[in-house]
Amino acid sequence: MDDPVPHPRSLPSSTLRRRLRRHRRGVSPIVGTILLVLITVALAVGVWVAITNLTHVTPSVPLNDALSLATQGVGTAGPGCPVATSTCFWYNVSITLGASSNGITPTSLTFGVETSTGGHVVLQNASLALWNNAGTVCVIVTYSFTSSTWIAATGSAACPGASPATPLAQSSNSLVLLVSGPGTGPNSASLAGDSFILFGQSGFSGTVSVVLGAP
């Protein structure tokens, strides 16, 4: 029969102290140093990743690298003019996409009109439509002068399923601006000599412009 395991109280004090010392042994200094180094490295990597994510900003594409504008036509009256011929002007501005267009959409653009001296023209009784001229000609979006945003086109001329998030087609888009009321610029409803400007936003920066001609 095996000898019973002695109760700790029955052991000699020297034996008990040796056993307690063995149980109190912790991690060796080498292992502890390695663990501290690993923890320090992990914390440093975490801080570096956090700072990188906070400071990283995706560079915007210059708008003049993404597209260019050209005057395609200008005239008086025409479809959409709600008033007399003498006070309604239309301007057709073509858009040609560049190599850096990166799927640019109407939401990447806003617009303005400036005089030759840099004054801002506030348009009245105006409309602006972005047309797709590839295949079946149709309107992609129109500009709301009330909310200063692009909205999906409606009516028989609207492109099916198009929205402000629809990418512009390569070399087959144009903007048609109709002005039938006086603006704050010196040319009243006529914008001859004024600049039509597109401003980049949502991943694009800078401007492109074209000088509007006389009808």
N, CA, C and O of each residue as an XYZ file, in Angstrom:
860
protein
N       0.858     -1.186      0.000
C       0.000      0.000      0.000
C       0.889      1.230      0.000
O       1.857      1.317      0.756
N       0.537      2.201     -0.880
C       1.355      3.413     -0.988
C       1.258      4.235      0.272
O       0.253      4.257      0.982
N       2.385      4.922      0.509
C       2.388      5.804      1.668
C       1.472      6.987      1.403
O       1.470      7.522      0.295
N       0.708      7.398      2.374
C      -0.182      8.561      2.178
C       0.645      9.817      2.003
O       1.734      9.962      2.558
N       0.083     10.730      1.204
C       0.755     12.026      0.988
C       0.687     12.806      2.270
O      -0.399     13.001      2.816
N       1.796     13.251      2.758
C       1.782     13.961      4.029
C       1.054     15.301      3.908
O       1.148     15.977      2.884
N       0.354     15.663      4.930
C      -0.314     16.964      4.995
C       0.764     18.030      5.133
O       1.765     17.808      5.814
N       0.571     19.211      4.484
C       1.613     20.253      4.571
C       2.004     20.598      5.977
O       3.156     20.951      6.232
N       1.046     20.502      6.922
C       1.377     20.867      8.298
C       2.323     19.854      8.947
O       3.003     20.153      9.929
N       2.348     18.616      8.356
C       3.219     17.598      8.934
C       4.630     17.628      8.368
O       5.516     16.920      8.846
N       4.839     18.482      7.312
C       6.171     18.558      6.715
C       7.070     19.423      7.555
O       6.615     20.331      8.250
N       8.333     19.136      7.485
C       9.283     20.023      8.162
C       9.235     21.407      7.555
O       8.927     21.568      6.374
N       9.533     22.384      8.349
C       9.429     23.771      7.874
C      10.372     24.036      6.709
O      10.015     24.789      5.802
N      11.563     23.443      6.701
C      12.508     23.668      5.604
C      11.959     23.114      4.299
O      12.074     23.756      3.254
N      11.362     21.923      4.352
C      10.780     21.332      3.141
C       9.624     22.181      2.635
O       9.493     22.393      1.430
N       8.795     22.665      3.531
C       7.648     23.484      3.158
C       8.106     24.781      2.498
O       7.504     25.234      1.525
N       9.180     25.382      3.033
C       9.673     26.619      2.441
C      10.202     26.394      1.031
O      10.006     27.226      0.144
N      10.891     25.235      0.824
C      11.396     24.947     -0.513
C      10.248     24.804     -1.513
O      10.312     25.321     -2.628
N       9.199     24.094     -1.094
C       8.055     23.926     -2.004
C       7.377     25.271     -2.302
O       6.970     25.530     -3.435
N       7.262     26.100     -1.305
C       6.634     27.401     -1.519
C       7.463     28.260     -2.462
O       6.920     28.987     -3.294
N       8.809     28.169     -2.324
C       9.667     28.934     -3.220
C       9.495     28.478     -4.672
O       9.478     29.294     -5.594
N       9.365     27.119     -4.863
C       9.180     26.608     -6.220
C       7.876     27.119     -6.811
O       7.822     27.475     -7.989
N       6.809     27.157     -5.986
C       5.515     27.617     -6.485
C       5.510     29.117     -6.746
O       4.747     29.605     -7.580
N       6.362     29.845     -6.032
C       6.384     31.289     -6.222
C       7.231     31.716     -7.418
O       7.264     32.901     -7.752
N       7.901     30.796     -8.055
C       8.727     31.152     -9.198
C       7.835     31.681    -10.331
O       6.896     31.000    -10.743
N       8.119     32.878    -10.832
C       7.342     33.471    -11.912
C       8.008     33.227    -13.254
O       8.775     32.282    -13.440
N       7.678     34.138    -14.198
C       8.255     34.049    -15.531
C       9.731     34.421    -15.454
O      10.113     35.343    -14.734
N      10.534     33.709    -16.186
C      11.971     33.990    -16.161
C      12.245     35.379    -16.731
O      11.446     35.876    -17.524
N      13.342     36.016    -16.354
C      13.656     37.365    -16.851
C      13.715     37.460    -18.371
O      13.290     38.464    -18.942
N      14.237     36.427    -19.034
C      14.352     36.465    -20.499
C      12.967     36.474    -21.136
O      12.686     37.273    -22.030
N      12.090     35.555    -20.655
C      10.735     35.491    -21.209
C       9.988     36.787    -20.927
O       9.258     37.285    -21.784
N      10.171     37.335    -19.722
C       9.514     38.596    -19.386
C       9.960     39.731    -20.289
O       9.148     40.554    -20.711
N      11.259     39.775    -20.587
C      11.771     40.816    -21.476
C      11.182     40.685    -22.877
O      10.800     41.679    -23.495
N      11.112     39.449    -23.373
C      10.541     39.212    -24.703
C       9.081     39.660    -24.747
O       8.649     40.299    -25.706
N       8.320     39.319    -23.694
C       6.909     39.723    -23.651
C       6.762     41.242    -23.640
O       5.892     41.789    -24.318
N       7.602     41.913    -22.881
C       7.540     43.377    -22.847
C       7.851     43.982    -24.211
O       7.198     44.933    -24.639
N       8.862     43.418    -24.897
C       9.200     43.922    -26.235
C       8.039     43.724    -27.196
O       7.713     44.624    -27.970
N       7.402     42.531    -27.151
C       6.274     42.247    -28.047
C       5.106     43.186    -27.770
O       4.477     43.688    -28.702
N       4.816     43.422    -26.505
C       3.721     44.323    -26.148
C       4.015     45.740    -26.632
O       3.133     46.422    -27.154
N       5.272     46.179    -26.454
C       5.656     47.525    -26.896
C       5.526     47.670    -28.402
O       5.028     48.684    -28.891
N       5.976     46.653    -29.145
C       5.879     46.689    -30.611
C       4.422     46.714    -31.051
O       4.052     47.462    -31.955
N       3.592     45.888    -30.402
C       2.176     45.844    -30.766
C       1.495     47.194    -30.524
O       0.694     47.651    -31.339
N       1.823     47.818    -29.403
C       1.243     49.132    -29.111
C       1.720     50.178    -30.120
O       0.939     51.019    -30.565
N       3.005     50.123    -30.480
C       3.542     51.088    -31.441
C       2.882     50.930    -32.807
O       2.547     51.918    -33.459
N       2.698     49.686    -33.234
C       2.032     49.436    -34.520
C       0.593     49.940    -34.487
O       0.129     50.551    -35.450
N      -0.118     49.690    -33.388
C      -1.496     50.158    -33.265
C      -1.606     51.668    -33.333
O      -2.490     52.206    -33.998
N      -0.698     52.355    -32.636
C      -0.703     53.826    -32.669
C      -0.385     54.329    -34.071
O      -1.016     55.277    -34.538
N       0.589     53.709    -34.759
C       0.961     54.131    -36.112
C      -0.206     53.950    -37.085
O      -0.462     54.825    -37.912
N      -0.910     52.823    -36.991
C      -2.062     52.583    -37.873
C      -3.153     53.609    -37.615
O      -3.745     54.137    -38.556
N      -3.426     53.896    -36.335
C      -4.462     54.872    -36.004
C      -4.130     56.252    -36.545
O      -4.993     56.929    -37.105
N      -2.869     56.675    -36.379
C      -2.462     58.001    -36.864
C      -2.505     58.050    -38.384
O      -2.913     59.058    -38.962
N      -2.089     56.974    -39.032
C      -2.107     56.930    -40.496
C      -3.518     57.053    -41.029
O      -3.756     57.779    -41.995
N      -4.471     56.344    -40.405
C      -5.862     56.407    -40.857
C      -6.457     57.784    -40.644
O      -7.285     58.235    -41.435
N      -6.037     58.464    -39.572
C      -6.591     59.787    -39.288
C      -6.030     60.852    -40.212
O      -6.732     61.799    -40.568
N      -4.772     60.707    -40.602
C      -4.117     61.750    -41.389
C      -4.143     61.480    -42.885
O      -3.813     62.368    -43.670
N      -4.529     60.265    -43.304
C      -4.508     59.932    -44.729
C      -5.695     60.586    -45.439
O      -6.845     60.369    -45.058
N      -5.419     61.375    -46.455
C      -6.455     62.025    -47.241
C      -6.247     61.656    -48.711
O      -5.171     61.871    -49.269
N      -7.278     61.106    -49.321
C      -7.181     60.744    -50.724
C      -7.068     62.007    -51.565
O      -7.941     62.872    -51.492
N      -6.015     62.129    -52.359
C      -5.856     63.360    -53.146
C      -6.976     63.501    -54.171
O      -7.400     62.520    -54.782
N      -7.447     64.729    -54.352
C      -8.504     64.981    -55.325
C      -7.903     65.130    -56.719
O      -6.734     65.484    -56.872
N      -8.714     64.857    -57.721
C      -8.281     64.947    -59.111
C      -8.552     66.367    -59.617
O      -9.679     66.846    -59.487
N      -7.556     67.058    -60.190
C      -7.818     68.378    -60.776
C      -8.885     68.269    -61.858
O      -8.803     67.409    -62.735
N      -9.876     69.135    -61.794
C     -10.994     69.031    -62.726
C     -10.552     69.235    -64.170
O     -11.124     68.643    -65.085
N      -9.530     70.075    -64.380
C      -9.081     70.289    -65.754
C      -8.335     69.084    -66.329
O      -8.078     69.035    -67.532
N      -7.986     68.110    -65.479
C      -7.453     66.838    -65.972
C      -8.576     65.848    -66.281
O      -8.382     64.882    -67.018
N      -9.748     66.104    -65.710
C     -10.868     65.169    -65.864
C     -11.746     65.498    -67.060
O     -12.316     64.598    -67.676
N     -11.861     66.790    -67.399
C     -12.732     67.161    -68.518
C     -12.365     68.539    -69.042
O     -11.627     69.292    -68.405
N     -12.898     68.851    -70.220
C     -12.738     70.174    -70.813
C     -14.072     70.614    -71.396
O     -14.932     69.789    -71.706
N     -14.232     71.930    -71.541
C     -15.477     72.496    -72.043
C     -15.222     73.218    -73.359
O     -14.118     73.701    -73.609
N     -16.253     73.289    -74.199
C     -16.186     74.062    -75.438
C     -17.587     74.544    -75.776
O     -18.571     73.849    -75.522
N     -17.672     75.729    -76.345
C     -18.975     76.262    -76.762
C     -19.409     75.558    -78.040
O     -18.718     75.609    -79.058
N     -20.555     74.905    -77.975
C     -21.042     74.141    -79.128
C     -22.097     74.918    -79.903
O     -22.295     74.680    -81.095
N     -22.765     75.832    -79.241
C     -23.792     76.603    -79.930
C     -24.404     77.628    -79.005
O     -24.364     77.477    -77.784
N     -24.970     78.673    -79.588
C     -25.638     79.708    -78.821
C     -26.712     80.309    -79.715
O     -26.528     80.423    -80.926
N     -27.818     80.689    -79.125
C     -28.889     81.251    -79.940
C     -29.989     81.846    -79.093
O     -29.894     81.888    -77.866
N     -31.031     82.306    -79.755
C     -32.203     82.841    -79.073
C     -33.379     81.924    -79.350
O     -33.414     81.213    -80.354
N     -34.332     81.954    -78.448
C     -35.511     81.086    -78.528
C     -35.076     79.632    -78.530
O     -34.038     79.294    -77.962
N     -35.848     78.782    -79.155
C     -35.520     77.371    -79.163
C     -36.345     76.604    -78.154
O     -37.067     77.206    -77.360
N     -36.250     75.274    -78.172
C     -37.038     74.443    -77.245
C     -36.765     74.803    -75.790
O     -35.611     74.944    -75.385
N     -37.801     74.945    -75.029
C     -37.657     75.221    -73.605
C     -37.717     76.686    -73.251
O     -37.877     77.026    -72.079
N     -37.596     77.560    -74.221
C     -37.681     78.990    -73.923
C     -39.141     79.354    -73.650
O     -39.987     79.215    -74.533
N     -39.439     79.812    -72.453
C     -40.828     80.061    -72.103
C     -41.328     81.458    -72.452
O     -42.512     81.755    -72.295
N     -40.417     82.321    -72.931
C     -40.816     83.704    -73.183
C     -40.434     84.119    -74.598
O     -39.992     83.296    -75.400
N     -40.607     85.384    -74.890
C     -40.389     85.878    -76.249
C     -38.948     85.670    -76.702
O     -38.024     85.594    -75.892
N     -38.786     85.580    -78.018
C     -37.477     85.326    -78.602
C     -36.422     86.330    -78.163
O     -35.274     85.955    -77.923
N     -36.783     87.566    -78.057
C     -35.799     88.601    -77.782
C     -35.215     88.539    -76.381
O     -34.180     89.153    -76.121
N     -35.852     87.811    -75.475
C     -35.345     87.767    -74.100
C     -35.016     86.355    -73.643
O     -34.855     86.123    -72.445
N     -34.914     85.425    -74.550
C     -34.566     84.044    -74.176
C     -33.322     83.627    -74.948
O     -33.276     83.706    -76.175
N     -32.317     83.183    -74.203
C     -31.051     82.795    -74.810
C     -30.708     81.367    -74.381
O     -30.971     80.972    -73.245
N     -30.125     80.610    -75.285
C     -29.668     79.274    -74.921
C     -28.183     79.133    -75.292
O     -27.696     79.715    -76.262
N     -27.494     78.334    -74.475
C     -26.058     78.101    -74.648
C     -25.794     76.609    -74.526
O     -26.168     75.977    -73.538
N     -25.152     76.061    -75.531
C     -24.837     74.634    -75.555
C     -23.326     74.480    -75.344
O     -22.532     74.902    -76.184
N     -22.941     73.880    -74.227
C     -21.532     73.698    -73.876
C     -21.214     72.208    -73.888
O     -21.820     71.436    -73.144
N     -20.282     71.808    -74.715
C     -19.917     70.384    -74.797
C     -18.897     70.035    -73.729
O     -18.080     70.861    -73.324
N     -18.967     68.785    -73.284
C     -18.043     68.264    -72.276
C     -17.249     67.113    -72.895
O     -17.827     66.151    -73.399
N     -15.942     67.222    -72.851
C     -15.078     66.137    -73.305
C     -14.297     65.614    -72.104
O     -13.579     66.367    -71.446
N     -14.439     64.331    -71.826
C     -13.770     63.740    -70.671
C     -12.309     63.454    -70.982
O     -11.954     63.083    -72.101
N     -11.462     63.635    -69.961
C     -10.049     63.353    -70.097
C      -9.684     62.001    -69.517
O     -10.548     61.239    -69.083
N      -8.390     61.716    -69.515
C      -7.912     60.414    -69.037
C      -8.137     60.228    -67.547
O      -8.196     59.094    -67.071
N      -8.267     61.331    -66.795
C      -8.419     61.242    -65.337
C      -9.859     61.459    -64.892
O     -10.104     61.865    -63.756
N     -10.818     61.189    -65.787
C     -12.224     61.439    -65.423
C     -12.693     60.519    -64.300
O     -13.554     60.907    -63.510
N     -12.140     59.298    -64.215
C     -12.392     58.401    -63.077
C     -13.879     58.228    -62.758
O     -14.265     58.253    -61.589
N     -14.704     58.056    -63.772
C     -16.127     57.849    -63.529
C     -16.819     59.061    -62.944
O     -17.700     58.917    -62.096
N     -16.440     60.258    -63.379
C     -17.028     61.489    -62.842
C     -18.528     61.519    -63.081
O     -19.001     61.094    -64.136
N     -19.268     62.013    -62.120
C     -20.726     62.057    -62.182
C     -21.193     63.499    -61.979
O     -20.392     64.354    -61.601
N     -22.478     63.784    -62.224
C     -22.975     65.146    -61.964
C     -22.768     65.608    -60.529
O     -22.575     66.800    -60.289
N     -22.804     64.683    -59.567
C     -22.618     65.091    -58.173
C     -21.196     65.591    -57.912
O     -20.935     66.197    -56.872
N     -20.282     65.343    -58.841
C     -18.906     65.832    -58.705
C     -18.774     67.268    -59.195
O     -17.691     67.850    -59.125
N     -19.874     67.848    -59.694
C     -19.801     69.146    -60.348
C     -20.843     70.111    -59.804
O     -21.962     69.717    -59.479
N     -20.472     71.344    -59.711
C     -21.422     72.435    -59.538
C     -20.984     73.545    -60.478
O     -19.888     73.478    -61.035
N     -21.807     74.555    -60.666
C     -21.467     75.512    -61.711
C     -21.754     76.941    -61.274
O     -22.401     77.183    -60.256
N     -21.255     77.878    -62.070
C     -21.507     79.290    -61.853
C     -21.227     80.051    -63.132
O     -20.626     79.518    -64.065
N     -21.664     81.297    -63.173
C     -21.409     82.174    -64.309
C     -20.785     83.454    -63.767
O     -21.293     84.043    -62.812
N     -19.688     83.882    -64.375
C     -19.001     85.092    -63.945
C     -18.823     86.048    -65.122
O     -18.687     85.625    -66.270
N     -18.826     87.328    -64.817
C     -18.566     88.335    -65.836
C     -17.083     88.359    -66.168
O     -16.277     87.695    -65.515
N     -16.735     89.122    -67.180
C     -15.325     89.210    -67.583
C     -14.457     89.860    -66.514
O     -13.236     89.711    -66.528
N     -15.087     90.583    -65.584
C     -14.337     91.210    -64.490
C     -14.391     90.391    -63.208
O     -13.923     90.841    -62.162
N     -14.961     89.190    -63.283
C     -14.991     88.313    -62.122
C     -16.225     88.439    -61.260
O     -16.306     87.804    -60.208
N     -17.194     89.246    -61.677
C     -18.425     89.371    -60.907
C     -19.331     88.160    -61.060
O     -19.409     87.573    -62.140
N     -20.012     87.785    -59.990
C     -20.893     86.622    -60.010
C     -22.248     86.999    -60.600
O     -22.856     87.986    -60.184
N     -22.719     86.216    -61.566
C     -24.009     86.442    -62.202
C     -25.060     85.548    -61.546
O     -24.946     84.323    -61.570
N     -26.073     86.164    -60.965
C     -27.192     85.416    -60.387
C     -28.246     85.241    -61.469
O     -28.853     86.215    -61.912
N     -28.462     84.013    -61.892
C     -29.388     83.749    -62.991
C     -30.828     83.727    -62.491
O     -31.118     83.227    -61.405
N     -31.714     84.277    -63.302
C     -33.142     84.263    -63.014
C     -33.871     83.610    -64.171
O     -33.501     83.781    -65.332
N     -34.921     82.854    -63.837
C     -35.712     82.168    -64.866
C     -34.805     81.358    -65.800
O     -34.917     81.433    -67.023
N     -33.919     80.598    -65.195
C     -32.954     79.825    -65.973
C     -33.171     78.329    -65.750
O     -33.760     77.907    -64.755
N     -32.687     77.559    -66.686
C     -32.694     76.100    -66.539
C     -31.385     75.560    -67.090
O     -30.791     76.144    -67.997
N     -30.948     74.451    -66.539
C     -29.697     73.824    -66.966
C     -29.912     72.324    -67.018
O     -30.365     71.722    -66.045
N     -29.591     71.723    -68.146
C     -29.775     70.281    -68.331
C     -28.478     69.665    -68.839
O     -27.781     70.251    -69.667
N     -28.166     68.486    -68.339
C     -27.009     67.721    -68.799
C     -27.511     66.625    -69.728
O     -28.284     65.755    -69.326
N     -27.066     66.679    -70.960
C     -27.540     65.760    -71.992
C     -26.507     64.678    -72.274
O     -25.298     64.902    -72.211
N     -27.031     63.497    -72.588
C     -26.216     62.404    -73.115
C     -26.466     62.356    -74.615
O     -27.595     62.136    -75.054
N     -25.422     62.559    -75.395
C     -25.584     62.629    -76.845
C     -25.169     61.348    -77.559
O     -25.096     61.318    -78.787
N     -24.899     60.295    -76.803
C     -24.498     59.018    -77.405
C     -25.747     58.177    -77.670
O     -26.575     57.978    -76.781
N     -25.867     57.693    -78.891
C     -27.035     56.868    -79.216
C     -28.299     57.697    -79.202
O     -28.398     58.702    -79.906
N     -29.267     57.280    -78.401
C     -30.505     58.029    -78.260
C     -30.259     59.235    -77.363
O     -29.927     59.082    -76.188
N     -30.420     60.419    -77.911
C     -30.158     61.639    -77.156
C     -31.205     61.799    -76.064
O     -32.404     61.707    -76.328
N     -30.750     62.041    -74.828
C     -31.673     62.170    -73.706
C     -31.032     63.006    -72.606
O     -29.826     63.250    -72.616
N     -31.856     63.440    -71.657
C     -31.397     64.268    -70.552
C     -31.046     63.383    -69.361
O     -31.868     62.584    -68.915
N     -29.813     63.526    -68.842
C     -29.379     62.740    -67.685
C     -29.940     63.344    -66.401
O     -30.618     62.668    -65.627
N     -29.651     64.616    -66.188
C     -30.097     65.316    -64.978
C     -30.396     66.770    -65.328
O     -29.970     67.270    -66.369
N     -31.119     67.427    -64.463
C     -31.315     68.869    -64.562
C     -30.859     69.494    -63.251
O     -30.762     68.822    -62.224
N     -30.584     70.787    -63.306
C     -30.090     71.482    -62.118
C     -31.232     72.224    -61.453
O     -31.978     72.956    -62.103
N     -31.358     72.026    -60.150
C     -32.363     72.735    -59.371
C     -31.751     74.018    -58.825
O     -30.861     73.970    -57.976
N     -32.223     75.161    -59.306
C     -31.715     76.433    -58.800
C     -32.257     76.730    -57.406
O     -31.756     77.615    -56.713
N     -33.285     75.984    -57.002
C     -33.845     76.170    -55.663
C     -32.966     75.526    -54.598
O     -32.656     76.142    -53.578
N     -32.564     74.267    -54.848
C     -31.757     73.531    -53.868
C     -30.274     73.515    -54.213
O     -29.463     73.004    -53.441
N     -29.907     74.080    -55.389
C     -28.510     74.093    -55.850
C     -27.937     72.681    -55.936
O     -26.797     72.439    -55.540
N     -28.734     71.760    -56.452
C     -28.298     70.372    -56.620
C     -28.811     69.842    -57.953
O     -29.755     70.369    -58.543
N     -28.149     68.776    -58.400
C     -28.632     68.073    -59.592
C     -29.750     67.123    -59.190
O     -29.699     66.510    -58.124
N     -30.752     67.004    -60.038
C     -31.863     66.078    -59.787
C     -32.098     65.250    -61.040
O     -31.756     65.667    -62.147
N     -32.682     64.079    -60.856
C     -32.949     63.196    -61.987
C     -33.933     63.865    -62.940
O     -34.898     64.497    -62.512
N     -33.675     63.718    -64.233
C     -34.546     64.311    -65.239
C     -35.875     63.552    -65.291
O     -35.938     62.358    -64.998
N     -36.908     64.257    -65.662
C     -38.227     63.655    -65.815
C     -38.770     64.002    -67.191
O     -38.236     64.867    -67.885
N     -39.818     63.328    -67.569
C     -40.435     63.605    -68.862
C     -39.951     62.672    -69.950
O     -39.137     61.779    -69.712
N     -40.464     62.892    -71.146
C     -40.175     61.993    -72.267
C     -38.724     62.064    -72.720
O     -38.225     61.111    -73.321
N     -38.028     63.177    -72.447
C     -36.640     63.312    -72.893
C     -35.642     62.745    -71.897
O     -34.443     62.727    -72.178
N     -36.102     62.283    -70.743
C     -35.197     61.791    -69.696
C     -34.572     60.457    -70.078
O     -35.232     59.601    -70.667
N     -33.302     60.284    -69.741
C     -32.634     58.994    -69.944
C     -33.190     57.985    -68.936
O     -33.213     58.277    -67.740
N     -33.637     56.809    -69.383
C     -34.200     55.817    -68.448
C     -33.190     55.423    -67.370
O     -32.062     55.040    -67.680
N     -33.597     55.518    -66.113
C     -32.777     55.077    -64.998
C     -31.632     55.995    -64.629
O     -30.861     55.666    -63.727
N     -31.487     57.137    -65.293
C     -30.374     58.039    -65.003
C     -30.621     58.792    -63.699
O     -31.762     59.030    -63.304
N     -29.530     59.158    -63.046
C     -29.601     59.884    -61.779
C     -28.350     60.734    -61.635
O     -27.445     60.629    -62.463
N     -28.270     61.587    -60.593
C     -27.052     62.367    -60.385
C     -25.811     61.521    -60.156
O     -24.694     62.030    -60.252
N     -25.985     60.228    -59.851
C     -24.840     59.334    -59.645
C     -24.426     58.603    -60.920
O     -23.513     57.778    -60.887
N     -25.090     58.895    -62.049
C     -24.760     58.234    -63.311
C     -23.468     58.807    -63.891
O     -23.383     60.017    -64.101
N     -22.462     57.972    -64.156
C     -21.204     58.493    -64.723
C     -21.425     59.112    -66.096
O     -22.261     58.648    -66.871
N     -20.672     60.159    -66.385
C     -20.754     60.788    -67.694
C     -20.131     59.877    -68.739
O     -19.133     59.206    -68.478
N     -20.728     59.859    -69.923
C     -20.213     59.036    -71.012
C     -19.042     59.748    -71.683
O     -18.988     60.977    -71.715
N     -18.119     58.973    -72.212
C     -16.924     59.546    -72.822
C     -17.265     60.358    -74.070
O     -17.846     59.835    -75.021
N     -16.902     61.628    -74.060
C     -16.994     62.514    -75.231
C     -18.392     62.568    -75.834
O     -18.524     62.675    -77.053
N     -19.433     62.497    -75.019
C     -20.781     62.526    -75.601
C     -21.777     63.199    -74.665
O     -22.930     62.780    -74.561
N     -21.315     64.256    -73.981
C     -22.190     64.968    -73.061
C     -22.172     66.454    -73.393
O     -21.192     66.981    -73.921
N     -23.267     67.107    -73.073
C     -23.303     68.554    -73.239
C     -24.239     69.157    -72.210
O     -25.177     68.509    -71.746
N     -23.975     70.397    -71.863
C     -24.805     71.158    -70.943
C     -25.542     72.221    -71.739
O     -24.933     72.977    -72.496
N     -26.861     72.274    -71.563
C     -27.665     73.286    -72.250
C     -28.235     74.220    -71.194
O     -29.028     73.806    -70.349
N     -27.829     75.475    -71.248
C     -28.281     76.486    -70.307
C     -29.256     77.415    -71.016
O     -28.927     78.010    -72.042
N     -30.459     77.534    -70.462
C     -31.466     78.457    -70.980
C     -31.630     79.589    -69.985
O     -31.813     79.347    -68.792
N     -31.566     80.809    -70.459
C     -31.747     81.982    -69.597
C     -32.842     82.845    -70.211
O     -32.729     83.275    -71.359
N     -33.889     83.095    -69.456
C     -35.008     83.863    -69.995
C     -35.370     85.051    -69.123
O     -36.452     85.622    -69.261
N     -34.467     85.425    -68.226
C     -34.733     86.583    -67.392
C     -33.437     87.265    -67.046
O     -32.376     86.651    -67.158
N     -33.483     88.509    -66.632
C     -32.252     89.257    -66.357
C     -31.504     88.709    -65.157
O     -32.120     88.309    -64.170
N     -30.176     88.687    -65.233
C     -29.346     88.336    -64.101
C     -28.738     89.585    -63.499
O     -29.084     90.697    -63.898
N     -27.852     89.420    -62.561
C     -27.218     90.583    -61.942
C     -26.030     91.080    -62.762
O     -25.474     92.139    -62.472
N     -25.643     90.323    -63.779
C     -24.545     90.752    -64.630
C     -24.991     91.853    -65.585
O     -26.181     92.151    -65.687
N     -24.035     92.452    -66.282
C     -24.366     93.585    -67.146
C     -25.075     93.202    -68.430
O     -25.600     94.068    -69.130
N     -25.098     91.898    -68.753
C     -25.650     91.493    -70.042
C     -27.108     91.064    -69.988
O     -27.635     90.512    -70.953
N     -27.761     91.321    -68.851
C     -29.160     90.939    -68.688
C     -29.288     89.454    -68.975
O     -28.489     88.664    -68.472
N     -30.277     89.052    -69.775
C     -30.465     87.630    -70.050
C     -29.361     87.084    -70.943
O     -29.054     85.893    -70.898
N     -28.772     87.941    -71.745
C     -27.666     87.503    -72.585
C     -26.398     87.387    -71.749
O     -26.058     88.295    -70.990
N     -25.707     86.271    -71.894
C     -24.468     86.035    -71.144
C     -23.248     86.136    -72.061
O     -22.185     85.607    -71.738
N     -23.396     86.806    -73.188
C     -22.282     86.935    -74.130
C     -21.082     87.575    -73.453
O     -21.191     88.645    -72.853
N     -19.946     86.917    -73.553
C     -18.720     87.408    -72.945
C     -18.510     86.955    -71.520
O     -17.426     87.141    -70.966
N     -19.541     86.355    -70.907
C     -19.399     85.829    -69.550
C     -18.805     84.426    -69.595
O     -18.816     83.773    -70.639
N     -18.294     83.974    -68.475
C     -17.674     82.641    -68.392
C     -18.601     81.665    -67.694
O     -19.099     81.935    -66.601
N     -18.826     80.535    -68.332
C     -19.535     79.417    -67.705
C     -18.482     78.553    -67.028
O     -17.545     78.091    -67.680
N     -18.629     78.329    -65.721
C     -17.589     77.661    -64.935
C     -18.148     76.426    -64.258
O     -19.224     76.466    -63.663
N     -17.416     75.333    -64.351
C     -17.716     74.138    -63.569
C     -16.716     74.048    -62.424
O     -15.516     74.240    -62.621
N     -17.219     73.754    -61.221
C     -16.383     73.600    -60.030
C     -16.371     72.127    -59.627
O     -17.417     71.479    -59.587
N     -15.189     71.606    -59.330
C     -15.077     70.217    -58.911
C     -15.376     70.048    -57.429
O     -15.054     70.921    -56.623
N     -15.988     68.932    -57.071
C     -16.244     68.564    -55.683
C     -16.312     67.043    -55.604
O     -16.271     66.360    -56.627
N     -16.417     66.516    -54.379
C     -16.553     65.055    -54.183
C     -15.456     64.278    -54.903
O     -15.749     63.415    -55.730
N     -14.194     64.579    -54.593
C     -13.070     63.869    -55.199
C     -12.402     64.620    -56.327
O     -11.370     64.183    -56.835
N     -12.978     65.755    -56.731
C     -12.387     66.572    -57.788
C     -12.228     67.996    -57.258
O     -13.008     68.441    -56.415
N     -11.232     68.697    -57.747
C     -10.962     70.049    -57.264
C     -10.625     70.961    -58.430
O     -10.291     70.502    -59.523
N     -10.716     72.254    -58.182
C     -10.391     73.211    -59.224
C     -11.592     73.507    -60.106
O     -12.720     73.125    -59.794
N     -11.337     74.187    -61.199
C     -12.405     74.616    -62.101
C     -12.003     74.417    -63.555
O     -10.823     74.288    -63.883
N     -13.008     74.396    -64.411
C     -12.828     74.535    -65.866
C     -13.880     75.538    -66.322
O     -14.949     75.640    -65.721
N     -13.577     76.272    -67.378
C     -14.508     77.303    -67.818
C     -14.450     77.478    -69.314
O     -13.524     77.018    -69.982
N     -15.461     78.154    -69.827
C     -15.519     78.498    -71.240
C     -16.262     79.817    -71.359
O     -17.236     80.053    -70.645
N     -15.808     80.672    -72.254
C     -16.463     81.965    -72.475
C     -17.642     81.764    -73.412
O     -17.508     81.160    -74.476
N     -18.794     82.273    -73.007
C     -20.014     82.134    -73.794
C     -20.052     83.207    -74.872
O     -19.699     84.361    -74.628
N     -20.482     82.816    -76.068
C     -20.521     83.743    -77.169
C     -21.865     84.453    -77.310
O     -22.792     84.211    -76.537
N     -21.956     85.312    -78.287
C     -23.196     86.035    -78.568
C     -23.984     85.262    -79.623
O     -23.399     84.626    -80.499
N     -25.309     85.318    -79.534
C     -26.125     84.618    -80.537
C     -26.024     85.280    -81.917
O     -26.648     84.817    -82.872
